[in-house]
Amino acid sequence: MASSLGFEFLTKKPYSPPSWASHLHPLPSHFFSLAHLPTPIHRWNLPNLPTNTELWIKLSGNKVRKLEFLMADAIAQGADSIITIGGIQSNHCRATAVAAKYLNLDCFLILRTSDLLVDQDPGLTGNLLVERMVGAHVHLISKQEYAKIGSVTLTNVLKEKLIKEGRRPYVIPVGGSNSLGTWGYIEAVREIEQQIQKGTGNVKFDDIVVACGSGGTIAGLSLGSSLSALKARVHAFSVCDDPDYFHNFAQGLLDGLKAGVSSRDIVHIQNAKGLGYAMNTSEELNFVKEVAATTGVVLDPVYSGKAAYAMLKDMSENPKKWERRKILFIHTGGLLGLYDKVDQLASFVGNWQRMDVNESVPRQDGIGKMF
Ligand SMILES: Cc1ncc(COP(=O)(O)O)c(C=O)c1O
């Protein structure tokens, strides 16, 4: 992997940051962070909010928060490769593939696709382009096989195979959601508190709203919020399984941390699945487009788009619940997922036209030969 391009640092093990990185991070040289934190918090002026409701948005950097902990563990355990698993447009798999390459680890992805497409080249749309550019090993599995075998066994099968080949793989579960990954969002609450303290100090959030896909984000946020001075109510909008499933799953993560709290006491989960995971109605996509057009915030269609859509629906159906509250919506990223929806989005996006220019307009030099 070392090359004449100046990437020799990539062969150093155990990992140490490239020399240029130590100038960027005021951290001890053995510590190198994947995430760029803190991420900003802005006022979010969505129209039609209930009376005196204040809405804010935190642009999150979701998966990488969990990967900070999971990758550190992989390196501490002497792994030479990472295995993880998810849907064909999994943001977690893409983030893991990039982080693995950054840390000079090989990455093996098991990606779930439709039974019809499982034997075909998966293409280069959205997350797949990035995964394939960084050289992740992509293994496709059909939805039917995935449902029958389950993600734990699938990753174990690949793990056994790699071990037999002399490799030292480290397995990260779906969405990076285990008790260790949960620390990423416990830390995010500390980050929010520090931002409040550093800011004007008069924004004390009453509620945190976030999408829920595999459960780690809500477990971390709700535990962090309940243990900290923040004490904001966490509202999760689930985009795949139902609230009961996620309460039970989050409980497992909380128990793994010996948190001694009940998921049902610290997080409120509502269903925002709609047509199904990664499937959108045209109302949802039109909403994503309208939010972008009115506020400049681009939501992803699979997670934050569905969560924001369901939050506004709940606000219009139950305005009293949200009136006079200061709400922090966590945008969990995943914008590459938009590229998977271009055909569906095409009818909503703005129009274009050829520029109308009179040929007799005299040329004036700009910058460079072309301009
Ligand atoms: C963009 C994005 N937002 C939110 C989530 C949900 O987070 P979690 O899996 O921790 O529930 C995910 C992953 O599932 C995601 O990729």
The ligand as an ORCA input file, in Angstrom:
! r2SCAN-3c Opt
* xyz 0 1
  C     -28.021      9.053      8.133
  C     -28.450      8.246      9.308
  N     -29.209      8.823     10.244
  C     -29.656      8.130     11.320
  C     -29.347      6.809     11.477
  C     -29.922      6.119     12.677
  O     -28.983      5.937     13.661
  P     -29.032      4.585     14.497
  O     -28.653      3.506     13.518
  O     -28.029      4.760     15.556
  O     -30.406      4.409     14.992
  C     -28.547      6.160     10.519
  C     -28.208      4.735     10.603
  O     -28.952      3.861     10.842
  C     -28.106      6.894      9.405
  O     -27.354      6.335      8.449
*
